Amino acid sequence: MTEQITADGKNRATQETQFKISLKKYYSKCLAKKSKFMAQDAQTQEFMLTDRLPAEEIMDNINKFLPGDIGIISAWEAEPRFHSRLNAIKKTYRYKILTGKIPAVFTEKYAFRHTDSLNIELMRSASEYLIGKHDFKSFTTAKPEVTDTVRTIYETSLEKEDDLIRFRITGNGFLYNMVRIITGTLLEVGKGDYPPEKVKEILAAKDRKMAGATARPEGLTLVQIRYPEWDFE
C-alpha cells in the first residue's frame, strides 16, 4: 500500500484524522450555539487546527461533513486570541411575525403566527424607547452567572409587507431571551394592552414580571455579527 504524503511532508491519513477531530469539536460548538427553533444566518465560530491549511480548503472540507441545516459560507484566518462572541461589537436580530390567517408555506417555519390585529405605528413608537444604553434586567430570563445587564441598542425597525411583520434590532450585545421578551412586549403594545410609554416604565422597573411574555423562538433569526475587521450576514 502506497503511503500518501502531503506537500508539507505529512502523512495524509494522519492529517485527515486530525482534521476530523477538529471538525467534531467545531460541530459540537455549533450545536451548543444552535437553538432547536431559532434560525441563525450569521453565526460565527472559531477553532484551532494543528496544521496550516488554506481557509477556503478548510471550509470546503467541513461543509462535506455537516448536516443539511448547517453550512459555512466563509472562512478566514484570525489571530490566536480571537473569540467569536467576545470580539463581536454589534449584533443584529430579526423577528418575523405572520398576521394573516392563510398559511405561508415558505415562511411559516421561521415566523411566529399571530392572527390578532397589530398596530405597527404603536409598536414602532414603543421600540424607540429601547434605543440607547439601558439596564435591560426587565427584558431577560435571569441567569445567576450574569451580573451585568446593561446593554446598548443602536437601532430598531419595524416593517410590514402584506401579512409579514419584520422587527430588527441592533445592539452591542444581548441578554438571554432579551429579543424574544422585547418582541413579546411590543406585541402587547400592538394589541393595545400596553401604551408605547410602558416600555420606558418597564426599563426603569428592572423587574422581569413587568415586561410582556417571551415570544416563541420560531420567528427569531440572528442576521448579522460585526467585528472590528469584518461584517458577516
C-alpha positions as CSV (number, residue, x, y, z in Angstrom):
1,M,0.0,0.0,0.0
2,T,1.4,3.4,-1.0
3,E,1.6,6.0,1.7
4,Q,0.2,9.4,0.6
5,I,2.4,12.3,1.7
6,T,1.2,15.9,1.6
7,A,3.2,18.9,0.2
8,D,4.4,19.7,3.7
9,G,5.7,16.1,4.2
10,K,3.0,14.9,6.5
11,N,1.1,11.6,6.2
12,R,-2.3,12.3,4.5
13,A,-4.2,9.8,6.7
14,T,-2.8,11.3,9.9
15,Q,-3.7,14.8,8.7
16,E,-7.3,13.7,7.8
17,T,-7.7,12.1,11.2
18,Q,-6.5,15.3,13.0
19,F,-8.8,17.3,10.7
20,K,-11.9,15.2,11.6
21,I,-11.1,15.5,15.3
22,S,-11.1,19.3,14.9
23,L,-14.3,19.1,12.9
24,K,-16.1,17.2,15.7
25,K,-15.0,20.0,18.1
26,Y,-16.3,22.6,15.7
27,Y,-19.6,20.8,15.2
28,S,-20.1,20.4,18.9
29,K,-19.6,24.2,19.3
30,C,-22.1,24.9,16.5
31,L,-24.7,22.7,18.2
32,A,-24.1,24.4,21.5
33,K,-24.9,27.7,19.9
34,K,-27.8,26.5,17.7
35,S,-31.3,26.7,19.2
36,K,-33.7,24.0,18.3
37,F,-36.1,26.5,16.8
38,M,-34.1,29.8,16.3
39,A,-32.5,30.3,12.8
40,Q,-29.0,31.7,12.5
41,D,-27.9,33.3,9.3
42,A,-24.7,34.9,10.6
43,Q,-23.3,32.7,13.4
44,T,-19.5,32.6,13.7
45,Q,-17.3,30.0,15.4
46,E,-13.6,29.9,16.0
47,F,-11.5,26.7,16.3
48,M,-7.8,25.8,16.0
49,L,-6.0,23.3,13.7
50,T,-2.5,22.0,14.3
51,D,-1.8,22.1,10.5
52,R,-1.8,25.2,8.4
53,L,-4.4,24.8,5.7
54,P,-5.9,27.5,3.5
55,A,-9.2,28.8,5.0
56,E,-11.1,28.0,1.8
57,E,-10.0,24.4,1.8
58,I,-11.0,24.1,5.5
59,M,-14.4,25.5,4.7
60,D,-14.9,23.2,1.7
61,N,-14.0,20.1,3.7
62,I,-16.1,20.9,6.7
63,N,-19.2,21.5,4.6
64,K,-18.8,18.0,3.2
65,F,-19.4,16.5,6.7
66,L,-22.0,19.0,8.1
67,P,-25.8,18.1,8.2
68,G,-28.1,19.9,5.9
69,D,-29.2,22.5,8.4
70,I,-25.7,23.9,9.0
71,G,-23.5,25.3,6.3
72,I,-20.3,27.5,6.2
73,I,-20.4,30.4,3.8
74,S,-17.0,31.9,4.6
75,A,-13.8,31.2,6.5
76,W,-10.7,33.2,7.4
77,E,-7.6,33.0,9.5
78,A,-7.8,35.0,12.7
79,E,-5.5,36.0,15.5
80,P,-4.9,33.2,18.0
81,R,-6.8,35.1,20.7
82,F,-9.8,35.8,18.6
83,H,-13.2,34.9,20.2
84,S,-16.3,34.8,18.1
85,R,-18.5,36.1,21.0
86,L,-16.2,38.3,23.0
87,N,-14.8,40.1,19.9
88,A,-18.2,41.0,18.4
89,I,-19.0,44.7,18.6
90,K,-22.5,44.6,17.1
91,K,-25.2,42.0,16.5
92,T,-28.5,42.3,14.6
93,Y,-31.5,40.1,15.2
94,R,-34.7,39.8,13.2
95,Y,-38.1,38.6,14.4
96,K,-40.8,37.7,11.9
97,I,-44.5,37.8,12.7
98,L,-47.2,36.5,10.4
99,T,-50.5,38.2,10.9
100,G,-52.7,36.6,8.3
101,K,-54.9,33.5,8.6
102,I,-53.7,32.0,5.3
103,P,-50.8,29.5,5.7
104,A,-47.5,30.9,4.4
105,V,-45.9,27.7,3.2
106,F,-42.4,29.1,2.5
107,T,-42.0,31.3,5.6
108,E,-44.2,29.6,8.3
109,K,-41.3,27.6,9.7
110,Y,-39.3,30.7,10.6
111,A,-42.0,33.0,11.7
112,F,-44.4,33.4,14.6
113,R,-48.1,33.2,13.8
114,H,-50.2,36.0,15.4
115,T,-53.7,36.4,14.0
116,D,-54.8,39.3,16.1
117,S,-54.7,42.8,14.6
118,L,-51.5,44.7,15.5
119,N,-50.9,48.5,15.4
120,I,-47.5,48.8,13.8
121,E,-47.1,52.5,14.5
122,L,-47.6,52.0,18.2
123,M,-45.1,49.2,18.2
124,R,-42.6,51.3,16.3
125,S,-43.1,54.2,18.8
126,A,-42.6,51.7,21.7
127,S,-39.4,50.3,20.2
128,E,-37.8,53.8,20.2
129,Y,-37.6,53.8,24.0
130,L,-35.2,50.9,23.7
131,I,-32.5,52.8,21.8
132,G,-29.6,53.9,23.9
133,K,-27.7,52.5,26.9
134,H,-30.1,50.9,29.4
135,D,-30.3,48.2,32.1
136,F,-32.3,45.5,30.4
137,K,-32.9,43.4,33.5
138,S,-36.6,43.5,32.9
139,F,-36.1,42.0,29.4
140,T,-34.1,38.9,30.3
141,T,-34.6,35.5,31.8
142,A,-32.3,35.7,34.8
143,K,-29.1,33.7,34.9
144,P,-27.1,33.6,38.2
145,E,-23.8,34.0,36.3
146,V,-24.8,37.2,34.5
147,T,-24.4,40.2,36.8
148,D,-24.1,43.0,34.1
149,T,-27.5,43.5,32.4
150,V,-26.6,46.9,30.8
151,R,-26.6,46.8,27.0
152,T,-26.6,49.4,24.2
153,I,-29.2,49.3,21.5
154,Y,-28.2,51.3,18.4
155,E,-31.3,51.0,16.2
156,T,-34.6,49.2,15.8
157,S,-37.0,49.0,12.8
158,L,-40.5,47.6,12.2
159,E,-41.7,47.0,8.7
160,K,-44.9,45.4,7.4
161,E,-45.3,43.7,3.9
162,D,-48.6,42.1,3.3
163,D,-49.1,39.7,6.3
164,L,-45.5,39.7,7.3
165,I,-44.0,42.0,10.0
166,R,-40.2,42.2,10.3
167,F,-38.7,43.6,13.6
168,R,-35.0,44.2,13.5
169,I,-32.8,45.3,16.5
170,T,-29.1,46.0,16.6
171,G,-27.0,46.3,19.8
172,N,-23.6,45.7,21.2
173,G,-24.9,42.5,22.8
174,F,-28.0,40.8,24.0
175,L,-29.0,39.0,27.2
176,Y,-30.7,35.6,27.4
177,N,-34.1,35.7,25.7
178,M,-33.8,39.5,25.5
179,V,-35.0,39.9,21.9
180,R,-37.9,37.5,22.4
181,I,-39.1,39.3,25.6
182,I,-38.8,42.7,23.8
183,T,-40.9,41.2,20.9
184,G,-43.4,39.9,23.4
185,T,-43.7,43.3,25.0
186,L,-44.1,45.0,21.6
187,L,-46.9,42.6,20.7
188,E,-48.7,43.7,23.9
189,V,-48.3,47.3,22.6
190,G,-49.5,46.3,19.2
191,K,-52.6,44.7,20.6
192,G,-53.4,47.8,22.6
193,D,-52.8,46.2,26.0
194,Y,-49.8,48.5,26.7
195,P,-49.2,52.1,25.7
196,P,-45.9,52.7,24.0
197,E,-44.6,54.6,27.1
198,K,-45.0,51.4,29.1
199,V,-41.6,50.3,27.7
200,K,-39.9,53.2,29.5
201,E,-41.6,52.2,32.7
202,I,-40.5,48.5,32.2
203,L,-36.9,49.5,31.7
204,A,-36.9,51.6,34.9
205,A,-38.5,48.8,37.0
206,K,-35.7,46.3,36.3
207,D,-38.3,43.6,37.0
208,R,-38.9,40.7,34.6
209,K,-42.6,40.5,35.7
210,M,-43.3,44.0,34.3
211,A,-42.4,43.0,30.7
212,G,-44.5,41.0,28.2
213,A,-44.4,37.3,27.6
214,T,-41.4,35.7,25.9
215,A,-42.2,35.4,22.2
216,R,-41.9,32.0,20.7
217,P,-38.4,31.1,19.2
218,E,-39.6,30.3,15.7
219,G,-39.6,33.9,14.5
220,L,-36.1,34.8,15.7
221,T,-33.1,34.9,13.4
222,L,-29.5,36.1,14.1
223,V,-28.9,38.0,10.8
224,Q,-25.6,39.9,11.3
225,I,-22.5,40.0,13.5
226,R,-20.0,42.8,13.2
227,Y,-16.3,42.6,14.3
228,P,-13.8,45.5,14.2
229,E,-12.3,44.0,11.0
230,W,-15.3,42.2,9.4
231,D,-19.1,42.2,8.9
232,F,-21.0,38.9,8.4
233,E,-24.6,38.5,7.4
